[in-house]
Amino acid sequence: MEKSTYHPNLTEQSVSITGSDVETIIPRLIQDLEYNNTNLHAPALRQLLDIILDNCENKELSSKYKLMPLLNKFVGNVENNEEFVLSTTISHVIGVRNGSDDKNILAGVVTESIIPTIFSPDEKSSNSGSKALFDLIEENEIIRNSLMTTGFIQKVQQAFTNKQQSSSSSQIESTTPYHVKSELLDIINKLVTIQYLEKSNKVKDEESETLQTENIKLIKEIEKIKVEYPQVIPHEYNIMNGLTGVGQDILMDIISEMRNILDAVQFVGVNKKTLNLKNHSRFLKIVSTLDLQIEIHNSDLTDFELSDVDGTMKRISKKQTKYNTVSLIQVLEDGIWSFEAEFNNTSDLTGCFGIVRDTYIIPASTNPFVNPHGQHIAFMSGNGWYPQGNVFYKGTQTAGNSPFSINQIIKMEYDSYQSTLIFFVDGKQQPVYISGIKDKVRFIVHMYWAGSSCLIRSLNKLEAPTSGYVASEQAVQW
């Protein structure tokens, strides 16, 4: 049995460790952490944490002893055990001390340490984390801005859409406890409400003042009608603050017509009556069908320009003529995911759509067909490739799909339960598809010509697949 190379006695633990002691102790701790004997890991990590905390002025410890790659051995397991807790704590301390002084980045560090508590299956722990974040949101504008811009909204959306197959039946069940969803909705409502109030307080231009005056006139007229003609507007159906006081079922119908989840959140946060809609039996199902926020990882700022279209869609415009590929930030894992897009403004459609393994970082000027990229990217080509419409993966080409052209809507449907990616051209399912996808993946878009553009129309998580059997089906193994 392997034994630790460093065992401090009680006397040694009671005195501070000098610089020369650190240079002796840390290499021994590293040896313990590199051993396969798991009994040595937790004690070594605790001692290393103490040294990092006690040597706050020495910011070179991490780089000198290459601690971060060593800690990745335990952080990368993503298992909630003692080694994971200690290693992530050490990484957190090193990151804060040695990292940026940017307040927005530091605010993200604060919220990222609280958010896991909110997702706890224990309701009391979840409520405690929610209250802590709730208080920070009320007190700190930087914290609020950080939550709205660093992916918190995506975590909320994922909490409502993540599902898995029940172990006792064939039904698909939510993986997020109800109390977590309730806490998240309260936090989102608080964020939206405060931001709305802040913006309202800053609006002082003439147009806003005129609108406010008109609203006051409208309320007065309604109050007058209620007094003089009570039979026209019953009390329970009055109009207050510009929102029609209709029943919950009609309000749920309004939400179901919305496309973006942020619009629905803002609508629900208008007042106490609409906030109660979150308890409606149809609410969670409707929210799960709304469009996700489309976020793109731009690997080449000199070539790609990103812009919003109608608040829900995203346009990718190309500046240079060269091979280049971007991916969506959204990671596809549990569930059924749908992506719709179309190419515009290009005479020779050399663009393509596909998926990339989530662990692969796409560099600038990537041609998805050539190695090493082709070992991690699978895609279907347009009519500018030869052969046209083929599915490409790991150097092989499989024919059978119809090549797509300009302004045609291309849909990709990824099904984690079936481990498949199926292509559609203008709503028609194509026979060649990809199967056996066991990795986490992301959607990708490839473009070549300067002046061309791609409009990403939607990114959705579906309740059920829209694909079925088609003639001449052929699977390309992932």
Buried (B, 14 or more C-beta within 10 A) or exposed (E): EEEBBBEBEEEEEEEEBEEEBBEEBBEBBBBBBEBEEEEBBBBBBBBBBBBBEEBEEBEEBBEEBEBBEBBEEBBEEEEEEBBBBBBBBBBEBBBEBEEEEEEEBBBBBBBBBBBEBBBBEEBEBBBBBBBBBBEBBEEBEBBBBBBBEBBBBBBBBBBBBBBEEEEEEEEBEBEBBEBBBBBBBBBBBBBBBBBEEEEEEEEEEEEEEEEEEEEEEEBEEBBEBBEEEEEEBEEEEEBEEEEEBEEBEEBBEBBBEBBBBBBBBBBBBBEEEBBEBBEBEBBBEBBBBBBBBBBBEBBBEEBBEBEEEEEBBBBBBBBBEBBBBBBBEBEBBBBBBBBBBBBEBBEEBBBBBBBBBBEBEBEBEBBBBEEEBBEBBBBBBBBBBEEBBBBBBEEEBBEBBBBBBBEBBBBBBBBBEBBBBBBBBEEEBBBBBBBEBEBEBBBBBBBBBEEBBBBBBBBBBBEEBEBEEEEEBBBBEB
